[in-house]
């Protein structure tokens, strides 16, 4: 009779698959974003942090007249600390604990060392890693090491004497006595500006080339002798 047959449409019971696929796609995208946020370069973050710290702490002569925010950023990845075995004669457990904590951060380099000599704690920092050549201007890369050392020594509640030492060659345009004292004063000026230790517990001394670590006339010996020493006398402390 020419009539068209009408077929009843069947309900699609698999539409949930499309919705589930969309949900999984969004969930995957979320995990990708979370991973990207967690994979921040921590070394870069620490470099920026120390550059800002340098800018806030240092002004004028002996520090950084020009704020080095965009060059020579501190590299905390380098191993700059080595600790010599503590003397068996000392009975000061607090000093030994400080040396051990420095030791846990230590590398194999001799550019910064710590040792107990009887009841005297000595931390030595290479001048090449601390100052511009022939100058008392602090390098920004030295700031993390100074912060770390002074934070540890501050726990001893004793005076810290910062000593400057040069080699036996005359510095260009400045006397070695003057240079050694200026370098020690620059370190103390930074410590005060950073509020790492009270003014009353700091002292400065400059010894030029009169107290060498190595009695040799070689480039290697001169490099070791150019240094900053942090001295803590432990005689007044209870064992």
N, CA, C and O of each residue as an XYZ file, in Angstrom:
956
protein
N       0.848     -1.207      0.000
C       0.000      0.000      0.000
C       0.877      1.247      0.000
O       0.354      2.353      0.142
N       2.166      1.109     -0.152
C       3.054      2.266     -0.263
C       3.410      2.903      1.060
O       4.084      3.932      1.103
N       2.955      2.292      2.140
C       3.294      2.843      3.440
C       4.715      2.429      3.827
O       5.146      1.302      3.585
N       5.446      3.409      4.454
C       6.825      3.124      4.921
C       6.772      2.556      6.319
O       6.045      3.044      7.183
N       7.524      1.559      6.516
C       7.591      0.979      7.843
C       8.466      1.834      8.752
O       9.555      2.244      8.350
N       8.012      2.105      9.954
C       8.764      2.918     10.932
C       9.430      1.982     11.925
O       8.777      1.213     12.630
N      10.788      2.077     11.955
C      11.555      1.224     12.878
C      11.875      1.992     14.149
O      12.324      3.136     14.074
N      11.666      1.423     15.256
C      11.953      2.062     16.555
C      13.476      2.149     16.756
O      14.193      1.162     16.596
N      13.957      3.369     17.115
C      15.399      3.585     17.330
C      15.822      2.922     18.639
O      15.142      2.999     19.663
N      16.977      2.268     18.551
C      17.512      1.614     19.744
C      18.374      2.595     20.542
O      19.153      3.347     19.956
N      18.243      2.594     21.852
C      19.039      3.492     22.721
C      20.506      3.036     22.728
O      20.811      1.848     22.840
N      21.415      4.043     22.602
C      22.855      3.748     22.594
C      23.356      3.647     24.052
O      23.416      4.642     24.775
N      23.706      2.432     24.452
C      24.134      2.206     25.835
C      25.642      2.386     26.024
O      26.148      2.121     27.115
N      26.376      2.828     24.996
C      27.837      2.937     25.096
C      28.307      4.383     25.048
O      29.485      4.631     24.792
N      27.437      5.325     25.281
C      27.859      6.732     25.308
C      28.824      7.017     26.459
O      29.633      7.941     26.369
N      28.749      6.249     27.522
C      29.635      6.469     28.667
C      31.109      6.323     28.288
O      31.988      6.891     28.936
N      31.369      5.539     27.211
C      32.759      5.354     26.793
C      33.375      6.675     26.368
O      34.537      6.947     26.668
N      32.596      7.503     25.664
C      33.086      8.810     25.192
C      33.367      9.716     26.391
O      34.410     10.368     26.452
N      32.433      9.753     27.341
C      32.627     10.583     28.529
C      33.831     10.109     29.337
O      34.608     10.915     29.848
N      33.971      8.788     29.445
C      35.101      8.246     30.203
C      36.426      8.606     29.525
O      37.407      8.920     30.199
N      36.452      8.558     28.182
C      37.679      8.908     27.456
C      38.031     10.379     27.665
O      39.202     10.721     27.833
N      37.009     11.259     27.656
C      37.266     12.680     27.923
C      37.820     12.880     29.328
O      38.747     13.663     29.535
N      37.246     12.167     30.286
C      37.715     12.299     31.670
C      39.164     11.849     31.806
O      39.956     12.515     32.474
N      39.519     10.743     31.192
C      40.891     10.235     31.265
C      41.871     11.195     30.604
O      42.998     11.357     31.073
N      41.441     11.838     29.508
C      42.313     12.817     28.838
C      42.593     14.001     29.753
O      43.732     14.451     29.871
N      41.540     14.502     30.401
C      41.719     15.624     31.326
C      42.580     15.219     32.519
O      43.415     16.000     32.976
N      42.383     14.010     33.022
C      43.178     13.537     34.149
C      44.651     13.420     33.774
O      45.523     13.785     34.562
N      44.931     12.918     32.586
C      46.316     12.819     32.107
C      46.946     14.207     32.005
O      48.093     14.408     32.406
N      46.182     15.168     31.463
C      46.698     16.534     31.347
C      47.013     17.118     32.721
O      47.999     17.838     32.884
N      46.168     16.805     33.713
C      46.409     17.293     35.070
C      47.715     16.752     35.627
O      48.491     17.497     36.226
N      47.965     15.448     35.433
C      49.204     14.856     35.935
C      50.431     15.433     35.233
O      51.479     15.600     35.857
N      50.312     15.737     33.952
C      51.426     16.344     33.222
C      51.763     17.709     33.812
O      52.933     18.037     34.013
N      50.723     18.505     34.090
C      50.942     19.836     34.668
C      51.564     19.730     36.056
O      52.489     20.476     36.377
N      51.062     18.802     36.889
C      51.617     18.620     38.226
C      53.077     18.189     38.176
O      53.888     18.650     38.980
N      53.414     17.315     37.245
C      54.807     16.882     37.112
C      55.699     18.045     36.693
O      56.800     18.219     37.215
N      55.204     18.844     35.738
C      55.995     19.985     35.276
C      56.235     20.976     36.409
O      57.311     21.566     36.500
N      55.235     21.161     37.276
C      55.393     22.087     38.402
C      56.371     21.552     39.427
O      57.065     22.335     40.075
N      56.448     20.242     39.593
C      57.335     19.662     40.600
C      58.773     19.538     40.113
O      59.678     19.332     40.922
N      59.000     19.658     38.817
C      60.337     19.473     38.249
C      61.072     20.791     38.115
O      61.784     21.000     37.133
N      60.913     21.698     39.096
C      61.600     22.987     39.067
C      63.087     22.762     39.311
O      63.468     21.924     40.129
N      63.912     23.500     38.611
C      65.359     23.392     38.775
C      65.738     24.026     40.113
O      65.832     25.249     40.222
N      65.955     23.189     41.131
C      66.241     23.706     42.466
C      67.567     24.459     42.520
O      67.725     25.383     43.318
N      68.511     24.072     41.679
C      69.792     24.766     41.658
C      69.605     26.209     41.219
O      70.195     27.117     41.803
N      68.778     26.429     40.182
C      68.507     27.785     39.727
C      67.816     28.598     40.817
O      68.120     29.773     41.024
N      66.886     27.953     41.507
C      66.177     28.651     42.577
C      67.143     29.098     43.659
O      67.054     30.229     44.138
N      68.075     28.216     44.055
C      69.047     28.576     45.085
C      69.978     29.682     44.606
O      70.369     30.540     45.397
N      70.340     29.677     43.327
C      71.194     30.728     42.799
C      70.507     32.090     42.884
O      71.117     33.077     43.295
N      69.248     32.134     42.495
C      68.509     33.389     42.576
C      68.383     33.836     44.031
O      68.536     35.018     44.339
N      68.102     32.881     44.926
C      67.951     33.203     46.345
C      69.217     33.836     46.898
O      69.144     34.829     47.620
N      70.393     33.269     46.567
C      71.645     33.805     47.091
C      72.022     35.123     46.431
O      72.662     35.964     47.062
N      71.639     35.319     45.173
C      71.883     36.603     44.527
C      71.071     37.704     45.197
O      71.573     38.811     45.396
N      69.825     37.411     45.546
C      68.993     38.394     46.254
C      69.557     38.665     47.634
O      69.594     39.811     48.082
N      70.007     37.588     48.325
C      70.605     37.782     49.648
C      71.822     38.687     49.560
O      72.005     39.576     50.391
N      72.654     38.460     48.548
C      73.844     39.305     48.331
C      73.420     40.761     48.142
O      74.009     41.660     48.743
N      72.423     40.995     47.326
C      71.977     42.358     47.036
C      71.460     43.059     48.277
O      71.673     44.260     48.443
N      70.783     42.327     49.153
C      70.206     42.935     50.339
C      71.248     43.193     51.416
O      71.111     44.139     52.191
N      72.295     42.362     51.477
C      73.257     42.464     52.564
C      74.411     43.416     52.282
O      74.905     44.073     53.198
N      74.848     43.500     51.034
C      76.136     44.128     50.749
C      75.957     45.465     50.055
O      75.231     45.584     49.068
N      76.630     46.457     50.589
C      76.685     47.769     49.946
C      78.052     48.366     50.209
O      78.653     48.107     51.251
N      78.541     49.151     49.290
C      79.740     49.932     49.516
C      81.025     49.147     49.387
O      81.021     48.007     48.923
N      82.132     49.757     49.800
C      83.471     49.203     49.641
C      83.655     47.945     50.471
O      83.194     47.872     51.610
N      84.320     46.969     49.909
C      84.582     45.730     50.601
C      83.526     44.683     50.365
O      83.748     43.500     50.621
N      82.382     45.107     49.880
C      81.329     44.153     49.572
C      81.096     44.159     48.093
O      81.949     43.692     47.337
N      79.978     44.667     47.651
C      79.691     44.740     46.227
C      79.098     46.072     45.882
O      77.880     46.232     45.968
N      79.908     47.050     45.490
C      79.373     48.332     45.087
C      78.380     48.167     43.955
O      77.381     48.882     43.879
N      78.668     47.210     43.067
C      77.730     46.845     42.011
C      77.090     45.528     42.408
O      77.790     44.560     42.703
N      75.768     45.486     42.419
C      75.078     44.279     42.846
C      75.143     43.227     41.748
O      74.560     43.428     40.682
N      75.825     42.122     41.969
C      76.060     41.134     40.903
C      74.885     40.176     40.745
O      75.029     38.970     40.949
N      73.728     40.713     40.382
C      72.549     39.857     40.257
C      72.548     39.050     38.970
O      71.890     38.013     38.888
N      73.276     39.514     37.965
C      73.152     38.895     36.658
C      74.447     38.280     36.163
O      74.553     37.889     35.000
N      75.436     38.196     37.051
C      76.669     37.533     36.653
C      77.306     36.905     37.889
O      77.079     37.351     39.013
N      78.095     35.879     37.667
C      78.806     35.176     38.736
C      77.890     34.768     39.865
O      78.217     34.964     41.036
N      76.721     34.190     39.519
C      75.808     33.749     40.564
C      76.434     32.612     41.347
O      77.203     31.831     40.786
N      76.123     32.502     42.631
C      76.719     31.430     43.430
C      76.373     30.060     42.892
O      75.225     29.781     42.546
N      77.371     29.219     42.826
C      77.161     27.843     42.374
C      77.267     26.923     43.584
O      78.364     26.588     44.031
N      76.111     26.521     44.106
C      76.106     25.687     45.292
C      76.371     24.229     44.966
O      76.453     23.398     45.870
N      76.507     23.909     43.696
C      76.722     22.522     43.351
C      78.165     22.097     43.515
O      78.460     20.902     43.567
N      79.079     23.071     43.598
C      80.485     22.729     43.703
C      80.817     22.268     45.112
O      80.214     22.734     46.079
N      81.756     21.374     45.230
C      82.193     20.881     46.525
C      83.345     21.750     47.002
O      84.429     21.712     46.419
N      83.126     22.532     48.053
C      84.133     23.488     48.489
C      84.594     23.263     49.921
O      85.444     24.010     50.406
N      84.071     22.273     50.604
C      84.379     22.133     52.015
C      84.995     20.769     52.292
O      84.488     19.741     51.844
N      86.077     20.777     53.025
C      86.702     19.529     53.476
C      87.024     19.690     54.943
O      87.438     20.773     55.358
N      86.853     18.677     55.728
C      87.121     18.730     57.156
C      88.242     17.774     57.495
O      88.189     16.590     57.163
N      89.259     18.301     58.163
C      90.347     17.453     58.609
C      89.918     16.703     59.867
O      89.052     17.189     60.594
N      90.500     15.528     60.147
C      90.105     14.772     61.343
C      90.329     15.588     62.607
O      91.400     16.173     62.767
N      89.361     15.646     63.507
C      89.522     16.421     64.733
C      90.581     15.832     65.639
O      90.817     14.623     65.644
N      91.215     16.704     66.404
C      92.243     16.261     67.330
C      91.632     15.395     68.428
O      90.563     15.708     68.954
N      92.312     14.313     68.768
C      91.808     13.413     69.805
C      91.972     14.007     71.196
O      91.381     13.515     72.157
N      92.790     15.089     71.309
C      93.053     15.666     72.614
C      91.912     16.541     73.114
O      91.814     16.801     74.313
N      91.049     16.998     72.213
C      89.978     17.890     72.653
C      88.831     17.093     73.256
O      88.479     16.012     72.782
N      88.260     17.657     74.315
C      87.124     17.006     74.960
C      85.854     17.820     74.785
O      84.833     17.513     75.401
N      85.902     18.843     73.962
C      84.741     19.706     73.785
C      83.788     19.096     72.768
O      84.038     19.136     71.563
N      82.701     18.534     73.263
C      81.787     17.816     72.385
C      81.033     18.744     71.454
O      80.688     18.354     70.338
N      80.769     19.973     71.895
C      80.049     20.899     71.023
C      80.890     21.273     69.808
O      80.380     21.351     68.691
N      82.186     21.505     70.036
C      83.080     21.838     68.923
C      83.211     20.661     67.970
O      83.224     20.839     66.752
N      83.309     19.461     68.526
C      83.403     18.270     67.678
C      82.140     18.098     66.847
O      82.202     17.681     65.690
N      80.978     18.424     67.446
C      79.723     18.314     66.704
C      79.686     19.291     65.543
O      79.168     18.970     64.473
N      80.242     20.502     65.751
C      80.297     21.483     64.667
C      81.157     20.963     63.528
O      80.779     21.069     62.361
N      82.314     20.401     63.865
C      83.210     19.865     62.838
C      82.535     18.729     62.073
O      82.690     18.622     60.857
N      81.787     17.879     62.782
C      81.111     16.767     62.114
C      80.025     17.273     61.164
O      79.841     16.725     60.077
N      79.305     18.325     61.580
C      78.262     18.853     60.701
C      78.870     19.472     59.455
O      78.330     19.337     58.358
N      79.994     20.151     59.627
C      80.690     20.678     58.452
C      81.170     19.526     57.586
O      81.139     19.610     56.358
N      81.619     18.442     58.232
C      82.110     17.286     57.495
C      81.044     16.638     56.636
O      81.339     16.142     55.548
N      79.802     16.635     57.111
C      78.733     16.032     56.328
C      78.457     16.812     55.055
O      77.902     16.273     54.097
N      78.842     18.073     55.045
C      78.655     18.893     53.859
C      79.922     18.934     53.002
O      79.937     19.567     51.946
N      80.963     18.275     53.446
C      82.282     18.433     52.841
C      82.416     17.722     51.502
O      81.703     16.763     51.206
N      83.337     18.215     50.718
C      83.769     17.551     49.500
C      85.226     17.187     49.646
O      85.747     17.107     50.759
N      85.891     16.964     48.517
C      87.303     16.567     48.543
C      88.242     17.745     48.352
O      89.459     17.561     48.358
N      87.714     18.944     48.184
C      88.551     20.105     47.904
C      89.238     20.598     49.167
O      88.730     20.415     50.273
N      90.406     21.228     48.995
C      91.118     21.841     50.117
C      90.896     23.341     50.162
O      91.578     24.044     50.908
N      89.959     23.840     49.380
C      89.744     25.289     49.324
C      89.025     25.822     50.559
O      89.060     27.019     50.844
N      88.381     24.929     51.279
C      87.817     25.304     52.570
C      87.918     24.104     53.493
O      87.379     23.040     53.190
N      88.612     24.268     54.627
C      88.840     23.160     55.541
C      88.496     23.578     56.970
O      88.458     24.765     57.294
N      88.249     22.590     57.806
C      88.016     22.837     59.225
C      88.766     21.792     60.027
O      88.838     20.629     59.630
N      89.325     22.207     61.160
C      90.052     21.271     62.004
C      90.024     21.736     63.453
O      89.885     22.927     63.736
N      90.156     20.787     64.357
C      90.324     21.070     65.771
C      91.789     20.873     66.121
O      92.343     19.792     65.920
N      92.416     21.922     66.646
C      93.817     21.869     67.044
C      93.857     22.088     68.551
O      93.927     23.218     69.034
N      93.813     20.992     69.270
C      93.694     21.108     70.720
C      92.350     21.718     71.075
O      91.306     21.154     70.747
N      92.365     22.874     71.747
C      91.136     23.572     72.076
C      90.980     24.822     71.214
O      90.501     25.860     71.668
N      91.389     24.692     69.992
C      91.317     25.792     69.029
C      90.673     25.263     67.752
O      91.178     24.320     67.143
N      89.559     25.869     67.348
C      88.877     25.455     66.118
C      89.264     26.423     65.006
O      89.153     27.639     65.160
N      89.720     25.870     63.884
C      90.190     26.682     62.765
C      89.446     26.284     61.496
O      89.432     25.113     61.115
N      88.835     27.258     60.851
C      88.210     27.047     59.542
C      88.953     27.926     58.550
O      89.084     29.131     58.769
N      89.436     27.347     57.472
C      90.224     28.075     56.479
C      89.481     28.118     55.151
O      88.975     27.107     54.663
N      89.432     29.319     54.583
C      88.761     29.523     53.298
C      89.751     30.140     52.313
O      90.435     31.110     52.641
N      89.826     29.589     51.128
C      90.752     30.077     50.116
C      90.394     31.494     49.690
O      89.230     31.787     49.414
N      91.390     32.372     49.636
C      91.156     33.749     49.198
C      90.739     33.797     47.736
O      89.992     34.688     47.332
N      91.219     32.838     46.933
C      90.862     32.812     45.510
C      89.369     32.600     45.316
O      88.803     33.069     44.328
N      88.716     31.893     46.250
C      87.285     31.649     46.164
C      86.467     32.695     46.901
O      85.237     32.664     46.865
N      87.149     33.628     47.572
C      86.450     34.579     48.430
C      86.517     36.007     47.913
O      85.582     36.781     48.120
N      87.614     36.374     47.238
C      87.821     37.757     46.816
C      88.242     37.843     45.349
O      88.767     36.890     44.774
N      87.999     38.998     44.774
C      88.578     39.302     43.470
C      90.087     39.400     43.631
O      90.567     39.782     44.698
N      90.841     39.065     42.596
C      92.300     39.029     42.660
C      92.857     40.387     43.071
O      92.503     41.409     42.482
N      93.741     40.401     44.094
C      94.381     41.620     44.552
C      93.435     42.629     45.159
O      93.774     43.809     45.251
N      92.245     42.192     45.580
C      91.217     43.109     46.063
C      90.587     42.564     47.331
O      90.722     41.383     47.651
N      89.890     43.452     48.055
C      89.128     43.044     49.236
C      87.644     42.993     48.922
O      86.819     43.026     49.835
N      87.294     42.913     47.651
C      85.888     42.839     47.255
C      85.430     41.386     47.268
O      86.000     40.542     46.578
N      84.404     41.103     48.051
C      83.901     39.740     48.170
C      83.275     39.264     46.859
O      82.611     40.025     46.154
N      83.503     37.985     46.550
C      82.834     37.355     45.418
C      81.469     36.831     45.869
O      81.361     36.275     46.962
N      80.441     36.994     45.061
C      79.119     36.472     45.456
C      79.107     34.968     45.664
O      78.315     34.462     46.458
N      79.980     34.239     44.958
C      80.022     32.782     45.114
C      80.540     32.362     46.486
O      80.390     31.203     46.872
N      81.152     33.297     47.233
C      81.670     32.965     48.563
C      80.599     33.083     49.643
O      80.772     32.558     50.743
N      79.502     33.762     49.344
C      78.481     34.041     50.358
C      77.900     32.771     50.982
O      77.801     32.710     52.207
N      77.501     31.735     50.191
C      76.941     30.533     50.827
C      77.904     29.867     51.807
O      77.477     29.392     52.860
N      79.196     29.824     51.476
C      80.165     29.190     52.370
C      80.339     30.001     53.648
O      80.410     29.427     54.736
N      80.409     31.334     53.534
C      80.533     32.176     54.727
C      79.304     32.019     55.614
O      79.425     31.879     56.831
N      78.116     32.041     55.001
C      76.876     31.863     55.761
C      76.902     30.547     56.535
O      76.577     30.505     57.721
N      77.293     29.481     55.850
C      77.291     28.158     56.466
C      78.270     28.091     57.631
O      77.928     27.611     58.712
N      79.497     28.578     57.405
C      80.536     28.507     58.440
C      80.129     29.317     59.663
O      80.211     28.817     60.785
N      79.695     30.554     59.469
C      79.357     31.410     60.604
C      78.130     30.885     61.347
O      78.070     30.977     62.573
N      77.164     30.343     60.633
C      75.993     29.765     61.295
C      76.407     28.624     62.209
O      75.866     28.486     63.306
N      77.361     27.802     61.775
C      77.848     26.709     62.615
C      78.654     27.232     63.796
O      78.453     26.787     64.926
N      79.567     28.175     63.550
C      80.417     28.688     64.626
C      79.617     29.487     65.647
O      79.992     29.543     66.818
N      78.527     30.101     65.222
C      77.715     30.905     66.132
C      77.141     30.063     67.265
O      76.885     30.582     68.352
N      76.936     28.767     67.025
C      76.364     27.903     68.045
C      77.312     27.653     69.210
O      76.892     27.168     70.260
N      78.595     27.984     69.030
C      79.560     27.798     70.112
C      79.515     28.933     71.122
O      80.101     28.820     72.199
N      78.825     30.033     70.792
C      78.687     31.182     71.696
C      80.034     31.747     72.135
O      80.197     32.183     73.274
N      80.982     31.731     71.227
C      82.312     32.277     71.490
C      82.658     33.324     70.439
O      82.009     33.411     69.396
N      83.681     34.113     70.723
C      84.164     35.109     69.773
C      84.814     34.425     68.577
O      85.573     33.468     68.731
N      84.511     34.920     67.399
C      85.135     34.417     66.176
C      86.092     35.491     65.659
O      85.677     36.610     65.359
N      87.355     35.146     65.558
C      88.359     36.065     65.027
C      88.579     35.734     63.549
O      88.946     34.611     63.201
N      88.352     36.717     62.695
C      88.538     36.531     61.254
C      89.912     37.082     60.892
O      90.187     38.267     61.078
N      90.771     36.208     60.373
C      92.141     36.578     60.061
C      92.366     36.576     58.547
O      91.948     35.656     57.843
N      93.028     37.616     58.069
C      93.414     37.678     56.665
C      94.868     37.314     56.484
O      95.721     37.759     57.252
N      95.164     36.504     55.469
C      96.540     36.071     55.192
C      96.817     36.208     53.698
O      95.951     35.914     52.874
N      98.012     36.652     53.351
C      98.430     36.760     51.952
C      99.638     35.862     51.713
O     100.138     35.212     52.632
N     100.101     35.835     50.453
C     101.345     35.122     50.167
C     102.506     36.103     50.296
O     102.331     37.220     50.784
N     103.716     35.675     49.848
C     104.899     36.519     50.004
C     105.173     37.419     48.809
O     106.224     38.056     48.738
N     104.230     37.474     47.867
C     104.365     38.384     46.732
C     103.597     39.671     47.017
O     102.514     39.638     47.603
N     104.150     40.782     46.609
C     103.489     42.060     46.862
C     102.282     42.208     45.943
O     102.391     42.024     44.731
N     101.137     42.541     46.521
C      99.932     42.771     45.734
C     100.048     44.072     44.952
O     100.709     45.014     45.389
N      99.397     44.116     43.790
C      99.485     45.291     42.934
C      98.725     46.457     43.562
O      97.516     46.371     43.780
N      99.436     47.545     43.853
C      98.799     48.774     44.315
C      98.398     48.796     45.775
O      97.790     49.767     46.225
N      98.727     47.737     46.542
C      98.340     47.717     47.949
C      99.345     46.873     48.719
O      99.840     45.867     48.211
N      99.642     47.283     49.937
C     100.558     46.543     50.795
C      99.878     45.281     51.315
O      98.670     45.277     51.553
N     100.654     44.208     51.491
C     100.075     42.946     51.945
C      99.473     43.052     53.348
O      98.476     42.394     53.643
N     100.067     43.866     54.204
C      99.480     44.081     55.529
C      98.088     44.701     55.395
O      97.128     44.274     56.035
N      98.018     45.702     54.559
C      96.745     46.382     54.363
C      95.718     45.455     53.712
O      94.556     45.422     54.116
N      96.160     44.698     52.696
C      95.237     43.817     51.990
C      94.681     42.735     52.912
O      93.483     42.454     52.889
N      95.553     42.124     53.730
C      95.085     41.064     54.625
C      94.071     41.602     55.635
O      93.076     40.939     55.928
N      94.320     42.800     56.167
C      93.386     43.384     57.128
C      92.078     43.798     56.462
O      91.001     43.616     57.030
N      92.175     44.358     55.252
C      90.971     44.776     54.533
C      90.086     43.583     54.192
O      88.861     43.677     54.267
N      90.696     42.470     53.821
C      89.911     41.287     53.485
C      89.193     40.723     54.711
O      88.019     40.361     54.642
N      89.909     40.654     55.826
C      89.261     40.187     57.052
C      88.125     41.125     57.449
O      87.060     40.670     57.864
N      88.350     42.431     57.322
C      87.310     43.409     57.671
C      86.105     43.291     56.740
O      84.968     43.470     57.177
N      86.343     42.989     55.454
C      85.239     42.840     54.506
C      84.355     41.661     54.884
O      83.131     41.740     54.776
N      84.972     40.561     55.329
C      84.188     39.396     55.748
C      83.362     39.732     56.982
O      82.182     39.388     57.055
N      83.982     40.406     57.957
C      83.267     40.779     59.178
C      82.148     41.763     58.869
O      81.069     41.689     59.457
N      82.405     42.690     57.942
C      81.362     43.649     57.557
C      80.150     42.929     56.968
O      79.006     43.293     57.238
N      80.417     41.913     56.167
C      79.297     41.138     55.611
C      78.548     40.382     56.712
O      77.317     40.369     56.733
N      79.294     39.757     57.622
C      78.657     38.991     58.705
C      77.739     39.893     59.527
O      76.640     39.492     59.910
N      78.202     41.113     59.794
C      77.370     42.063     60.538
C      76.146     42.474     59.735
O      75.033     42.498     60.262
N      76.347     42.798     58.458
C      75.233     43.242     57.623
C      74.187     42.145     57.463
O      72.990     42.423     57.390
N      74.651     40.887     57.407
C      73.734     39.755     57.271
C      73.135     39.327     58.607
O      72.269     38.454     58.655
N      73.607     39.953     59.701
C      73.116     39.651     61.046
C      73.292     38.178     61.387
O      72.411     37.542     61.966
N      74.461     37.652     61.009
C      74.754     36.257     61.295
C      75.342     36.063     62.686
O      75.272     34.975     63.257
N      75.931     37.150     63.233
C      76.558     37.065     64.543
C      76.614     38.459     65.156
O      76.805     39.434     64.429
N      76.452     38.584     66.486
C      76.512     39.906     67.124
C      77.870     40.569     66.950
O      78.900     39.903     66.849
N      77.846     41.889     66.917
C      79.057     42.695     66.757
C      80.084     42.382     67.850
O      81.286     42.356     67.587
N      79.611     42.145     69.068
C      80.504     41.944     70.213
C      81.271     40.630     70.160
O      82.217     40.445     70.925
N      80.888     39.717     69.280
C      81.553     38.418     69.207
C      82.410     38.278     67.952
O      82.722     37.163     67.534
N      82.790     39.398     67.353
C      83.606     39.378     66.143
C      84.903     40.145     66.370
O      84.935     41.146     67.085
N      85.967     39.657     65.749
C      87.268     40.321     65.824
C      87.956     40.191     64.472
O      87.660     39.276     63.704
N      88.870     41.103     64.187
C      89.558     41.155     62.894
C      91.059     41.193     63.125
O      91.532     41.860     64.045
N      91.813     40.476     62.288
C      93.279     40.521     62.330
C      93.826     40.338     60.926
O      93.269     39.587     60.125
N      94.924     41.032     60.632
C      95.604     40.888     59.348
C      97.055     40.522     59.568
O      97.765     41.232     60.281
N      97.518     39.429     58.974
C      98.865     38.917     59.229
C      99.762     38.943     57.997
O     100.894     38.461     58.053
N      99.283     39.492     56.893
C     100.068     39.520     55.651
C     100.586     38.110     55.347
O      99.803     37.162     55.295
N     101.925     37.966     55.144
C     102.485     36.647     54.810
C     103.281     36.057     55.971
O     104.115     35.176     55.763
N     103.030     36.540     57.202
C     103.863     36.132     58.337
C     103.490     34.768     58.924
O     104.255     34.211     59.711
N     102.324     34.221     58.555
C     101.895     32.932     59.098
C     101.464     31.987     57.972
O     100.288     31.644     57.863
N     102.412     31.574     57.146
C     102.047     30.691     56.020
C     101.672     29.290     56.494
O     102.181     28.802     57.503
N     100.783     28.662     55.756
C     100.424     27.265     56.034
C     101.497     26.331     55.501
O     101.801     25.306     56.111
N     102.077     26.697     54.342
C     103.110     25.886     53.703
C     104.351     26.747     53.492
O     104.271     27.823     52.900
N     105.478     26.279     53.968
C     106.744     27.005     53.841
C     107.440     26.613     52.537
O     108.500     25.988     52.555
N     106.847     26.978     51.429
C     107.444     26.692     50.128
C     107.288     27.909     49.237
O     106.362     28.705     49.395
N     108.217     28.038     48.293
C     108.144     29.140     47.330
C     107.655     28.581     45.995
O     108.418     28.469     45.035
N     106.365     28.234     45.953
C     105.771     27.678     44.741
C     104.373     28.265     44.580
O     103.791     28.793     45.528
N     103.846     28.162     43.358
C     102.509     28.696     43.104
C     101.459     27.997     43.957
O     100.547     28.638     44.479
N     101.592     26.670     44.096
C     100.636     25.927     44.903
C     100.657     26.340     46.360
O      99.608     26.475     46.991
N     101.869     26.543     46.899
C     101.998     26.959     48.300
C     101.430     28.356     48.503
O     100.738     28.624     49.485
N     101.736     29.249     47.552
C     101.221     30.614     47.684
C      99.692     30.632     47.625
O      99.050     31.411     48.330
N      99.120     29.785     46.794
C      97.659     29.723     46.710
C      97.053     29.237     48.022
O      96.014     29.746     48.443
N      97.682     28.264     48.672
C      97.188     27.775     49.962
C      97.357     28.825     51.048
O      96.526     28.926     51.951
N      98.429     29.608     50.968
C      98.701     30.604     52.006
C      97.778     31.826     51.908
O      97.546     32.510     52.905
N      97.257     32.097     50.715
C      96.291     33.208     50.556
C      94.934     32.709     51.040
O      94.286     31.911     50.364
N      94.507     33.178     52.208
C      93.319     32.589     52.816
C      92.683     33.530     53.841
O      93.249     34.553     54.225
N      91.501     33.141     54.258
C      90.818     33.741     55.398
C      90.636     32.648     56.435
O      90.112     31.578     56.126
N      91.065     32.909     57.665
C      90.899     31.952     58.756
C      89.816     32.427     59.716
O      89.769     33.602     60.080
N      88.956     31.516     60.120
C      87.968     31.775     61.172
C      88.444     31.013     62.412
O      88.480     29.782     62.408
N      88.809     31.742     63.472
C      89.415     31.142     64.652
C      88.463     31.261     65.842
O      87.936     32.336     66.129
N      88.255     30.147     66.521
C      87.483     30.134     67.766
C      88.357     29.487     68.849
O      88.731     28.319     68.744
N      88.674     30.266     69.889
C      89.430     29.754     71.017
C      88.452     29.081     71.973
O      87.514     29.717     72.454
N      88.667     27.799     72.250
C      87.723     27.016     73.039
C      88.106     26.894     74.505
O      87.441     26.166     75.243
N      89.145     27.574     74.953
C      89.642     27.409     76.314
C      88.608     27.791     77.361
O      88.589     27.215     78.448
N      87.750     28.755     77.049
C      86.784     29.242     78.041
C      85.529     28.402     78.094
O      84.655     28.649     78.925
N      85.420     27.400     77.209
C      84.205     26.590     77.141
C      84.331     25.367     78.028
O      85.406     24.778     78.146
N      83.238     24.996     78.643
C      83.236     23.789     79.478
C      83.263     22.546     78.610
O      82.593     22.514     77.577
N      84.012     21.522     78.991
C      84.073     20.289     78.204
C      82.710     19.638     78.108
O      82.570     18.588     77.481
